[in-house]
Amino acid sequence: MWPFTRQTKASPEAETAMRAAEKSLQQAQAHQPEAEAKLTESRRVKEQIRAHNRANSYSDWIESIVLSRLSDG
């Protein structure tokens, strides 16, 4: 048999990739509270828009009733 030796040391490319992955993970973890705050704010704004749209729909409905009664009278 041929005397193959198994490499136990990681290649420089693998070490560089591992460091880059660790740095990316650390950056993501550092920005997590900021991302959660933005998500919360987005949900709050979305709910405000829904409430505003409901109020506008109700207002339009009332207006249509009033206008229909004025035109009938």
Backbone as ProteinMPNN parsed JSONL, in Angstrom:
{"seq_chain_A": "MWPFTRQTKASPEAETAMRAAEKSLQQAQAHQPEAEAKLTESRRVKEQIRAHNRANSYSDWIESIVLSRLSDG", "coords_chain_A": {"N_chain_A": [[0.84, -1.184, 0.0], [0.301, 2.294, -0.496], [1.973, 4.844, 1.265], [-0.038, 6.871, 2.502], [-0.554, 9.957, 4.068], [-2.558, 11.464, 6.478], [-3.86, 14.684, 6.501], [-3.756, 16.702, 9.263], [-3.835, 19.286, 9.943], [-5.699, 22.231, 9.376], [-6.432, 23.802, 6.253], [-5.14, 26.973, 5.059], [-7.136, 28.4, 3.742], [-9.468, 27.291, 4.765], [-9.235, 28.04, 7.431], [-9.38, 30.814, 7.171], [-11.953, 31.078, 6.14], [-13.392, 30.097, 8.317], [-12.804, 32.019, 10.294], [-13.992, 34.254, 9.077], [-16.674, 33.454, 9.07], [-17.159, 33.295, 11.834], [-16.792, 35.989, 12.518], [-18.872, 37.157, 11.059], [-21.06, 36.002, 12.353], [-20.76, 37.112, 14.924], [-21.161, 39.817, 14.314], [-23.803, 39.735, 13.441], [-25.082, 38.929, 15.798], [-24.535, 41.155, 17.355], [-26.084, 43.094, 16.144], [-28.618, 42.201, 16.565], [-30.47, 43.178, 18.639], [-31.093, 45.694, 17.546], [-32.271, 44.98, 15.109], [-34.51, 43.608, 16.054], [-35.846, 45.724, 17.29], [-36.479, 47.286, 15.073], [-38.202, 45.538, 13.768], [-40.306, 45.377, 15.615], [-41.165, 48.041, 15.574], [-41.998, 48.187, 12.912], [-44.152, 46.391, 12.945], [-45.847, 47.782, 14.67], [-46.4, 50.124, 13.213], [-47.662, 48.969, 11.028], [-50.003, 47.996, 12.246], [-51.144, 50.425, 13.008], [-51.708, 51.494, 10.511], [-53.627, 49.662, 9.63], [-55.677, 50.196, 11.501], [-56.237, 52.84, 10.839], [-57.152, 52.497, 8.221], [-59.461, 50.992, 8.741], [-60.953, 52.918, 10.118], [-61.247, 54.82, 8.108], [-62.775, 53.357, 6.267], [-65.134, 52.982, 7.707], [-65.912, 55.647, 7.999], [-66.325, 56.32, 5.307], [-68.483, 54.647, 4.783], [-70.485, 55.704, 6.471], [-70.651, 58.23, 5.323], [-71.65, 57.549, 2.782], [-74.208, 56.636, 3.469], [-75.361, 58.976, 4.517], [-75.238, 60.673, 2.26], [-76.863, 59.263, 0.502], [-79.309, 59.427, 1.75], [-79.714, 62.184, 1.689], [-79.937, 62.602, -1.041], [-82.282, 61.21, -1.557], [-84.177, 62.648, -0.247]], "CA_chain_A": [[0.0, 0.0, 0.0], [1.031, 3.554, -0.495], [1.967, 5.488, 2.603], [-0.748, 8.148, 2.534], [-0.65, 10.579, 5.394], [-3.758, 12.28, 6.598], [-3.561, 16.033, 6.961], [-4.505, 17.033, 10.473], [-3.905, 20.746, 10.056], [-6.65, 22.819, 8.435], [-5.813, 24.639, 5.231], [-5.298, 28.415, 5.327], [-8.439, 28.851, 3.236], [-10.492, 26.859, 5.717], [-9.111, 28.891, 8.629], [-9.889, 32.137, 6.805], [-13.411, 30.963, 6.049], [-13.907, 29.931, 9.679], [-12.735, 33.337, 10.946], [-15.002, 35.111, 8.46], [-17.975, 33.001, 9.556], [-17.277, 33.708, 13.234], [-16.959, 37.443, 12.539], [-20.222, 37.423, 10.576], [-21.974, 35.625, 13.433], [-20.645, 38.119, 15.979], [-21.812, 41.04, 13.843], [-25.253, 39.496, 13.436], [-25.539, 38.936, 17.189], [-24.442, 42.526, 17.863], [-27.17, 43.883, 15.559], [-29.903, 41.562, 16.834], [-31.437, 44.064, 19.316], [-31.504, 46.732, 16.605], [-33.187, 44.351, 14.154], [-35.762, 43.34, 16.768], [-36.519, 47.008, 17.488], [-37.048, 47.672, 13.785], [-39.33, 44.657, 13.509], [-41.387, 45.814, 16.503], [-41.66, 49.314, 15.042], [-42.705, 47.869, 11.675], [-45.443, 45.796, 13.321], [-46.673, 48.841, 15.258], [-46.845, 50.976, 12.113], [-48.611, 48.179, 10.243], [-51.267, 47.98, 12.984], [-51.711, 51.77, 12.912], [-52.269, 51.634, 9.166], [-54.877, 48.885, 9.621], [-56.682, 50.94, 12.267], [-56.581, 54.008, 10.034], [-57.964, 52.022, 7.094], [-60.789, 50.651, 9.268], [-61.652, 54.172, 10.414], [-61.633, 55.423, 6.83], [-63.864, 52.561, 5.699], [-66.338, 53.313, 8.476], [-66.269, 57.01, 7.633], [-66.885, 56.261, 3.952], [-69.784, 53.991, 4.885], [-71.403, 56.705, 7.041], [-70.837, 59.273, 4.302], [-72.529, 57.033, 1.727], [-75.566, 56.621, 4.012], [-75.841, 60.37, 4.603], [-75.447, 61.195, 0.908], [-78.012, 58.592, -0.105], [-80.531, 59.992, 2.379], [-79.891, 63.559, 1.179], [-80.393, 62.563, -2.442], [-83.644, 60.695, -1.56], [-85.062, 63.604, 0.387]], "C_chain_A": [[0.88, 1.24, 0.0], [0.931, 4.211, 0.865], [1.306, 6.867, 2.567], [-0.77, 8.676, 3.959], [-1.873, 11.488, 5.393], [-3.363, 13.644, 7.147], [-4.405, 16.345, 8.182], [-4.642, 18.536, 10.655], [-4.853, 21.29, 8.984], [-5.906, 23.711, 7.445], [-6.002, 26.109, 5.589], [-6.648, 28.944, 4.836], [-9.566, 28.482, 4.199], [-10.443, 27.717, 6.977], [-9.653, 30.286, 8.352], [-11.417, 32.121, 6.734], [-14.036, 30.838, 7.434], [-13.886, 31.267, 10.422], [-13.793, 34.282, 10.395], [-16.405, 34.739, 8.945], [-18.187, 33.422, 11.005], [-17.502, 35.212, 13.339], [-18.37, 37.825, 12.101], [-21.256, 37.109, 11.655], [-21.945, 36.655, 14.556], [-21.327, 39.415, 15.572], [-23.333, 40.89, 13.856], [-25.806, 39.539, 14.863], [-25.509, 40.34, 17.769], [-25.601, 43.379, 17.351], [-28.548, 43.303, 15.846], [-30.883, 42.482, 17.566], [-31.957, 45.165, 18.391], [-32.517, 46.178, 15.598], [-34.532, 44.061, 14.818], [-36.543, 44.624, 16.995], [-37.173, 47.478, 16.189], [-38.267, 46.822, 13.45], [-40.535, 45.058, 14.353], [-42.012, 47.104, 15.986], [-42.469, 49.07, 13.763], [-44.081, 47.28, 11.97], [-46.391, 46.855, 13.883], [-47.236, 49.739, 14.161], [-47.886, 50.249, 11.263], [-49.98, 48.149, 10.919], [-51.924, 49.356, 12.948], [-52.357, 51.991, 11.548], [-53.585, 50.866, 9.061], [-55.995, 49.636, 10.332], [-57.153, 52.157, 11.477], [-57.478, 53.606, 8.868], [-59.365, 51.624, 7.548], [-61.603, 51.911, 9.534], [-62.102, 54.847, 9.124], [-62.787, 54.668, 6.183], [-65.183, 52.882, 6.391], [-66.832, 54.709, 8.102], [-66.889, 57.066, 6.237], [-68.279, 55.648, 3.953], [-70.839, 54.976, 5.405], [-71.698, 57.787, 6.007], [-71.783, 58.8, 3.2], [-73.977, 56.985, 2.205], [-76.145, 58.015, 4.028], [-76.149, 60.913, 3.206], [-76.653, 60.547, 0.236], [-79.316, 59.123, 0.476], [-80.778, 61.417, 1.894], [-80.424, 63.547, -0.251], [-81.825, 62.043, -2.544], [-84.635, 61.754, -1.105], [-85.399, 64.742, -0.472]], "O_chain_A": [[2.032, 1.223, 0.435], [-0.102, 4.128, 1.529], [1.983, 7.895, 2.596], [-0.977, 7.932, 4.919], [-2.161, 12.18, 4.417], [-2.628, 13.745, 8.13], [-5.632, 16.259, 8.134], [-5.474, 18.999, 11.434], [-4.812, 20.861, 7.831], [-4.875, 24.298, 7.774], [-6.917, 26.456, 6.336], [-7.23, 29.836, 5.454], [-10.495, 29.26, 4.417], [-11.483, 28.078, 7.528], [-10.314, 30.876, 9.207], [-12.082, 33.04, 7.212], [-15.093, 31.412, 7.693], [-14.851, 31.608, 11.107], [-14.421, 35.025, 11.149], [-17.228, 35.619, 9.2], [-19.279, 33.858, 11.369], [-18.307, 35.665, 14.152], [-18.993, 38.706, 12.694], [-22.212, 37.86, 11.845], [-22.993, 37.029, 15.083], [-21.998, 40.047, 16.388], [-24.054, 41.812, 14.237], [-26.867, 40.113, 15.107], [-26.36, 40.689, 18.587], [-26.054, 44.288, 18.046], [-29.551, 43.867, 15.409], [-32.04, 42.566, 17.154], [-33.133, 45.523, 18.452], [-33.504, 46.84, 15.278], [-35.58, 44.251, 14.201], [-37.77, 44.624, 16.904], [-38.286, 48.003, 16.202], [-39.251, 47.327, 12.909], [-41.662, 45.076, 13.858], [-43.235, 47.246, 15.961], [-43.516, 49.688, 13.566], [-45.062, 47.632, 11.317], [-47.591, 46.83, 13.609], [-48.419, 50.076, 14.18], [-48.872, 50.846, 10.833], [-51.005, 48.264, 10.247], [-53.149, 49.444, 12.866], [-53.422, 52.601, 11.446], [-54.547, 51.359, 8.472], [-57.119, 49.709, 9.836], [-58.345, 52.462, 11.456], [-58.451, 54.296, 8.562], [-60.345, 51.876, 6.845], [-62.791, 51.971, 9.219], [-63.207, 55.383, 9.052], [-63.683, 55.286, 5.608], [-66.218, 53.034, 5.741], [-68.03, 54.921, 7.912], [-67.867, 57.78, 6.017], [-69.154, 56.085, 3.206], [-71.937, 55.072, 4.857], [-72.843, 58.205, 5.836], [-72.625, 59.568, 2.735], [-74.888, 57.266, 1.425], [-77.283, 58.227, 3.607], [-77.189, 61.536, 2.991], [-77.38, 61.202, -0.51], [-80.312, 59.25, -0.237], [-81.927, 61.817, 1.709], [-81.256, 64.375, -0.623], [-82.529, 62.377, -3.498], [-85.791, 61.757, -1.526], [-86.143, 65.63, -0.056]]}, "name": "protein", "num_of_chains": 1, "seq": "MWPFTRQTKASPEAETAMRAAEKSLQQAQAHQPEAEAKLTESRRVKEQIRAHNRANSYSDWIESIVLSRLSDG"}
